[in-house]
Amino acid sequence: MDKGIQKNKAVSLNIPAITGNAPDTDVTGAAARVSPFDRWMARKLLDLLDEPPLALVLWNGEVIACPGKPVTRVLIRDGEALNQLLINPALHFGDLYSVGRIEIDGDLVKFLEIAYRAAASSPKYQRLKAAQTRLFNRPRTNRPAESRDNIHHHYDIGNDFYEFWLDNEAMQYTCAYFPAPDLTLEQAQRAKMDHVCRKLRLKPGDRVVEAGGGWGGFAHHMARHYGVRVASYNISHQQIVYAREKAKAERLDGMVDYIEDDYRNIAGEFDVFVSIGMLEHVGRDHYGELGDVIDRCLAPDGRGLIHSIGRNKPELMNAWIEKRIFPGAYPPTLREMMDIFEKHEFSVLDVENLRLHYAKTLNHWLERLNRHAEKIEAAYDMAFLRAWRLYLAGSIAGFTTGSLQLFQIVFTRGSNNDLPWSRAYLYREE
Amino acid sequence: MDKGIQKNKAVSLNIPAITGNAPDTDVTGAAARVSPFDRWMARKLLDLLDEPPLALVLWNGEVIACPGKPVTRVLIRDGEALNQLLINPALHFGDLYSVGRIEIDGDLVKFLEIAYRAAASSPKYQRLKAAQTRLFNRPRTNRPAESRDNIHHHYDIGNDFYEFWLDNEAMQYTCAYFPAPDLTLEQAQRAKMDHVCRKLRLKPGDRVVEAGGGWGGFAHHMARHYGVRVASYNISHQQIVYAREKAKAERLDGMVDYIEDDYRNIAGEFDVFVSIGMLEHVGRDHYGELGDVIDRCLAPDGRGLIHSIGRNKPELMNAWIEKRIFPGAYPPTLREMMDIFEKHEFSVLDVENLRLHYAKTLNHWLERLNRHAEKIEAAYDMAFLRAWRLYLAGSIAGFTTGSLQLFQIVFTRGSNNDLPWSRAYLYREE
């Protein structure tokens, strides 16, 4: 975990290369002056968010704030940054923060929660966002070749990077489960995996197919602790290599087959279909296709579980995250997810919303990322580190403010009557 | 419970008044003859269901069946019955069975399961049904005045009738909960009510509003065992009278207010919104309105639960049931239910599908109905008794074959972070 990683400048988020001061932050020059127009823009920004408890500190030290409110301070380093922020806050804040042209004086998560709540409850902001979404914010598509590019962008940054801040047992880059809120990250990821295995009622010998297996930790866990055979599909080459090596080292390679292929190519019959954290990458237009895949591969009495970030109402992924971090990502509503299930009359047996569990998981990740900040900055650069810090903090705020949900959906074929009489068995040993 | 009930000919299902022999079942006359056309119709009917393991026994004793299959015998008493059955089986079977022009030789539920499965898997039948649904099968609407008529049709038949076969403690005309499958009906209805109360995390002093309170048993249970104050809305006059009397007799009338009014008129602020078995009567076009009502009445950290029959894919209620038993009824899919939740960004926390629990509940009801058959026939008539027997048996088959689901959905406002860390508390004492 704590090994050094090599300088990896090949990995980049393509953020405009302004890693030091912004071009016009020469505080002694003309750009340091704050014009009446700058002040107007700052006030307009606060107005757009319906007068939130935020203070904008301009590059000359001047403070623009709503009178009488407790304030978090947002340091804006140059006029062009302010301008970009006003044009499209959801898109540009990320890049500006990443390169240090905006700083937050205080807790980043708390600031983001304030901003998210203000944005969500401001009709003015919602109108602007809707217009911008219509015009600019088209998530990249997820046909097989594009999926490969999109997934490469995110998951092939380097296993070393993720090792710094994910749990060090199973490298779970998905929501953990904290039945008791003081579990460690490693305990909570184990609890998540066991919770899913119980929901799926795994029994030795079951044939399991996993769509989107990450670094292989869950397939590994199922094979080792539940005696099942797993075919785990993934299109991230680096993850597959990592997973295979680990399975071989622990002599589980006879039980787990890590397959570098698209979920659309899943072949064979299985007792269990499971997918943890892949649906976000599938894309709205492909849920029916995913349903077809499940229908093709699931045995008559088969069980399934899909674990995914979701929404209470349809909304695109934040524009900056979609652009820099997660191309092609889209968190669906339960209604949208029904495209997977309805066509083949799958029966939804159980939905559990673990929203606050993801906030807690992300808190652990952010804390670890910050602990390894120096090494990460040395291996990548400051903008990369700050972008990831913002992404994790913003995701926490998304979950704590209720803009993001985490759904686990258990399903089976509509004709399968082999159902437990209660869910008490999920909780017997807790 | 076991008291005699008075002859109640005013209550009628409006089934054509052929309660004895059908007009052409004079077995000595010309009508007793089976023509080649009759035989063709019988074979066509089996063909429509894709050769199910059924034998059609015609009025002269002749048997038409698919060769080599194990068979349940369907006795068809006259040619016109066969004709009507072929024209629209889903609609006419019910009336023909009710008046005795069709009989089932053997277990009624098993026959219905065979027929439902055959119908569901036969493309020919599905095409016919789709066409007939388009042409004829429009559920009655549920604007307030119509809702009143629709509900009067079903629930104001007479409390005495329901007392014969519902549980004798709380008169729950909704799915019970059998965490152990051998519970009695009374135990399982208590378990259902407690399961719902736990899901809602009721605490003493909570203000609860119930939409569609039936005979008041659940409101009663909440007030008595959880110390909450309940406003229970219902538009069935007979049920309201019954509920008020019972609450007064048990001195709970200070805790429970039974209000004879439409759910759309719910007024005030509440900590909890609950509705058990009303959504089926709300109608597809009114889910948004129901969502508005909930949004208007639910406190910021309020919790809600909706318990409803549902579907895996959109489908109208069986035409005969909609016509004779449940006018205006429609069991929605999860996707359709999201019309309640999405607009106001309610967050779905938990969905549990209790499909087989409803089959078991209905088995208890049918067994009790049959036990009191003589008294019910004396108070109403044979057709009434047989219609209800068919309705309960058909509902069992609907749940066992997976055509019907039972969803319990727990929700809260999207911004409410007062959420339990696990569902283990639901199962602590089981």
Interface residues (C-beta under 8 A of the other chain):
Chain A: Y177 F178 P179 A180 P181 N312 K313 P314 T333 L334 R335 M338 F341 E342 K343 E345 F346 S347 V348 L349 D350 V351 E352 N353 R355 L356 H357 T400 T401 G402 S403 Q405 F407 R413 G414 S415 N416 N417 L419 W421 S422 R423 A424 L426 Y427 E430
Chain B: Y177 F178 P179 A180 P181 N312 K313 P314 T333 L334 R335 M338 F341 E342 K343 E345 F346 S347 V348 L349 D350 V351 E352 N353 R355 L356 H357 T400 T401 G402 S403 Q405 F407 R413 G414 S415 N416 N417 L419 W421 S422 R423 A424 L426 Y427 E430
